[in-house]
Amino acid sequence: MTRILLHVGTPKTGTSYLQDVLFRNQRVLAGAGILYPADRFDAHFLAALDLMQLPWGGLEREAVGAWDRLAGRVAESEQDTVIISHEILARAGRAHVERALTSLGRDRGAEVHVLVSARDLTRQIPAEWQENVKHRAELGYAEFLRQIAAPERAGRIASWFWGVQELPDILGRWAGDLPPEQVHLVTVPPPGSDPGLLWQRFTEAFGLAGLDLDLGNDRSNPSLGVPETALVRRINLSMNSQLPPPDYRPLVRELLAHQTLSQRRGSPRLSLPASMRGVVHEREQAWIEELGRRGYHVVGDLADLRGADPVDGDDATPWPDPDHPDEAAVADAALDAIGRLLTEAADARHEVERLRTRLAETERALAEAGHPAGHRFRSRVVGALERRRTGRVVLRGYRRLRRR
């Protein structure tokens, strides 16, 4: 009987790192009787989009059929255990859950386990706003807080936030009538804990103990400080109308946010304003009590789901408001961002020069040899470059040089 470990969220709980480790270690996992069915890093993300038919900047078209392909690989597997993991599955409605569990073989005897990794709401609220900003959002922090605090939870922001963060509801939808021992809650340790503790908990929950896994950290989803997040939001406000989505992700989210601004140390972290902490702590405590009554298997401690209050500032160091950040700190962050962009532009220019030289040499050699394949060769080179974002950048630069 196949055991299926279905990890359905939540966002900002170490999921990107977990999925990177699983993806890069598929061969080691297979040797231990574990299938992680993914032919590309985002395979489970695309499957989740397809399952829920979520719009996602055009990626939903690429995702068509991805869930059925994933379920097909699970059905064909002869491994003892299958792991499926993506945090946006937390958003699935009951009809989506039913389709997922049926297609994965629950009714054919597969032993389905649902896993949820969770972090205290005190940290999740600012983290979710930051993720919105890193996905082109222009909404300020105060307005984000106002929308998610509204009782009606109307609108895209509030609906999405509570859909992927309200733990009792997520577990209620996914666990259904599963016995409590097949429902696993992995809690994210509190700030200041051993950095390896969360991975130890994942290892226990997913049955990875004793495996010689490559634990490199190529795809973590790092957080930004207050001035860095404010800078990205200002870039969104200024550039969203000019920078199309296919260019935004590699240039702003990856190059600037993840690879550059996240490396800055010493900036104040995003946190809740004092006016919200009491209400949030009450909700956290209610969740802890409700989840305790349900008797799920907890890897960690339910007490981890109650957030700690940050140390309040005094008059000299007030609460860092990302809507009104320290302008000098934002300027420093902007200089780092500009420096990285200039470095990347210089590298691209040098690549254009190398490409120009290579193409010229090849054209000259083909012409001297009277080779009839010169045009076909150039077409293949250009076609290969146009299929890649960096290649398109190089081609644009090369064509500008040719016009000089």
N, C-alpha and C positions, 0 to 999 in steps of 0.2 A: 504494500500500500504506500503510495506516494504521500509525503508530508509536504504541504505547501505553506511557506512562510510569507505572508502577504503584509508588507510594511507600508502603511498608508499615511504616513505623516508623523509629526507636523513639520511645517517649514521652520528653518532656523534652529534645528536641533541636531546638527552634525550630519544631516542627510547627504549633502554633497560629498563629504569626505567618505562616508560609508559606501556610497555608490561607486566612487572612484576606486576604492580598494576592491570591491566585489568585481568590478569590470576588468581591472588589470590582472586579477588573480583567477580568472575563469579556469585555467588549466589546473591550477593547484586545487581549486574547489572541486572540479570534476573528479580528480584523483581521490577525493574524500567522499565521493558520492553525492555532491551538491551541484545542482545546475543553477547558474545565473544566466538566463537566456537573453543575451544582448549582443547583437552584431555591431552596435555603435553605442557610444556612451549614453546618448539620450534616448535609447530605444524604449525604455519604460516610461519616460516622459511623453513620447509620442503616443504610446499605447494608452496612457491615461487621458490625453487629449481626445483620442478617438473614442474611448469608452464613454466619456462625458460629453463629447461633441462640443468642446469648449473652443471659442474663438481665441486665437493667440498670435496676432500680428501676421497672419498668413500661414503660420506653421500647421494650422489645422488641416490645410489641404495636403500637406506632406504626410500627415498622420493617418489619412484615410486607410482603414483596413489593418492598422498596426495592432489593435487589441486582438483581433482574431488570429493574426499571425503569431502573436505572443502565446495565446491560449493553445494554438496548434502545436507549438514547440513543447509546451508543458505536457500536452496529451501524448506526444510521441516519446517523451523522455523515459528512460529506464533508470534514472538516478533515484536515490532514496528520498532526496530533499530538493525542493525547488524554492528559490528566493526571488521574489518580485518586490521592487522598492521604488516608490516615488511619493514625495510629500503632497503633491496636489491631489492625490487620491483621497485625501481628507475631505475634499469638497464634494465627493460623490453623493448623490441622492440615493434613496432606497432602491429605486428602479435600476440605477447603475450598479449598486452593490449586488443586487440579485442577479443581474446579467453576468457580472464578473465572477461570482462564486459558482454559478451554474457552468459557465464556459471553462472554468478551471477544474471542473470535475468533482465538485462537492457531492453531486447526486450520483456519481459513479464510484463513490467510495474513497475519494481523496480526503486525507485528514488536513483540513484547513486551519491554520493558526493565523490570527490577526495580531500584528504588532503595531504599536503606536509609540513613538518617541515624543516626549513632551518636556516643555520648559515652563517656568513660572510666567504668568501673565505680565508681571511687572517688567520683565525683560522682553517679552514677545511683542508688546504693543509698540514700543519705539522701533524694534527691529522690523516689524511689518511695515511701518511708515518708511523706513529707510529702504526696504526692498522695493516699495512702490516708486520711490525716487530713482532707484537704480534701473527701473523699468520705464523711465521717461515721465513719471508723474510730476506735475507742477503744483500739486496741492500742498499748502503749508501744514506744519505740524499741528497748530491749534485747530485748524479746520478738520484735519484728519481725526483728532481726538473728539471733536464735537460730533462728527458723524458716527463714529463707532459707539459713542456713549448714548446716542439717541435711542429711546426705548423701541421705536418702530423698526430700527435697523434697515431702513429703506436705502435704496441706492446701491451702486456697484461696490463702493468701498466697504461699507458696513456689512453687506451681504457676504462679500468674499472673506473679510476678516473673521467673522464669527463662524463661517463655514469651515475654515481651516484651523481654527483655534479653540473652539468650544469643546473641550475634551469629553465631557459626559455625552454630548450629542454625537460626536464623531464615533466614539466607541459604541454607543447605542445603535447607530446605523450599521456599522461594520460587524460588530460582534453578533448581533441578532440573537439567535437561539444557540450559539456555540457555548459549550461548557466553559466556565470561567478559567479553567486551567489551559484552555486553548486561546486565551486572550492575554496578551503580554504588554505591559506598560513599562517602557524604559524611561526613567527620569534623567534629565540633564542635571549634573551636579551643580551646586551653587557656585558663585564667583569665588575665586581663591582656591578651588579644589585642585588636586593633582591633574595636570593636563591629560594624562592617559586614562583617567577614571572612566570617562564616557566610553572610550573604546573598549575597556574591560567589560562594561555593561553590554555593549553591542555584541561582544564576543560570546558572552553567556547567553544572551537572548537568541542569537542566530546559530549557536552551536559551532562556533569557529575555534574553540580552544584547541591548542596543540598544532594548528596548521601553520606552516612556514609561509606567511603571507608578506608580500611587499607592501609596506605601510606608508609609502611615499605620499606626499600631500600636494599633488598637482592640481586638484580641483576643489579646494576648499572654497567656501563662500565668505570671505572676510568682511568684518564690519568696518564702518567708517566712524570717525569722530564727528562732533557737532559742526565745526567749520568745514570739514570735507564734504559732509552731506549737504550743507547749505550751498557749497560751491556747485555740486552736481545739480541741485535743484535750479540754481540760477542758469546753468548751462541749458537745462531743459527749457526754461522759460525763454531763453534767447534763441535756441537752435532747433527746437522741435519742428518748426515749420520748414527748416532748411535741410535737416539731416534725416534721410529716410531710415526706416527701421533696420534694413540690412546693414547699414553702416553704423548705426547707433550702438548696437551690441558690442562689436569688436573695438570700436574707438572709445566710446564713453564708458560703458559698463565694464569691459574687460581691461582695456589699456589704462584708462584714467582711474576708474574707481578701484578695481581689484588689484591691478599691478602697480599702481603708483600711489594713490591717496591712502589706501589701506596700510601702506608701509610707514606712514607718518606716526610717530609715537608722541605721547604726551598731550594729545588733544583731549578735552573733556568728552566723555561718552554720552550718548543720548540716554535720557531717563525720563521718568514720569514727573510732571509737575506735582508739587506737594498737594494741590487741591484734588488730585485723582487717586492718591495712594490708598486712602482709607477704603474707598469703594472697591478698588481693585483687590485689596487684601481680603475683603469680605467675600468677593466672588471666588478667589483662590481657595479660601477656607471651605466654602460650600462645595467646591469641586472635590477637594481632598476627602471630605466626609462622604460624598456620594460615591466616589470611586472606591473608597474603603468598604462601603456597604456591599458593593457588587462582587467583591472577592476576586478580582482579576489577579493574575500573577504579576507582581511588581518587581522589576529589576532595578534596584536603587532604593529610594525612599520617597513615599508620598509627601513627606514634609519638604522635599525639594521643590514642590510646586507652589510653595509660598515664598514670594520674592522678598528680598531684603531691601530695606529703605537705604537709599544712598545717604552719604554724610551730607547734611544740609550745609550750604555755603553761608558765609556771613555777609555783611554789607560789602566787603571787599571782593568776595568771590560768590556772586549770586548764582542761582540755578542757570545753567547754560541753555538759553532759549534758541533753538535752531532757526526760528523765524526772525530773530534779532541777534545774530551771532557777533562775536568779536571780529570786527572788520579787519584788523591787522592779521588775525589768524587766517581768515579767509584769503587775504591777499598772499600770505605765505604759501597757502595750499595752492593758490592759482599759479604762483611762480613755479612750484614743483610740477604742476600739470603742464604748463607751457614748456618747461625744460624737457619733459618727457616727449611731448609732441614734436619739439624741434629735433630731438635725437632720432625719433622714428622717421621724421621727414628727411633728415640727412641720410639715414640708412637706405630709405627708399630711393633717394636721388642717386646714391652710389650704385644701387642695384640697377637702376635705369641705365646708368653709364656702362656698367658691365654688360647689360643686355644689348645695348646699342653696339658696343664693340663686337660682341659675339655674332650678332646678326649681320653686321657689315662684313666681318671676316668670312662668314659662311656664304653670304651672297656673292662675295668676290671669288671665293673658291669654286662655287658652282658655275658662275659665269665663265671663269677661265677654263673650266673643264667642259663647258658646253652642256652642262647637266640639265636635262629636261624637267627634273623634279624640283627645281628651285621654288616655283610658286607653290607646289603642294607642301613642301617643307615649311615655308613661311606660314601657310594656312594652318598647318598642324600646330606650330609653335604658338601662333596667335590664339587659336582655339583653346589650347591647353591653358594659356594664361587667363583667358576670359572666363574660364570656369571657376577661378579662385579669386577671392576678394583681393588678396595681396597682388595677384597677377594683374587684376584690372587696374590697380593703383600704378603698378609698374608700367603698364601699357599707356595709360594716360600721360605719365611723365615722359615716356619715350616719344610719343606722338608730339608732345609739346616741343621736345628737343629737335625733332625733325623739321618743325616749322620755323625754327630760328634762322 
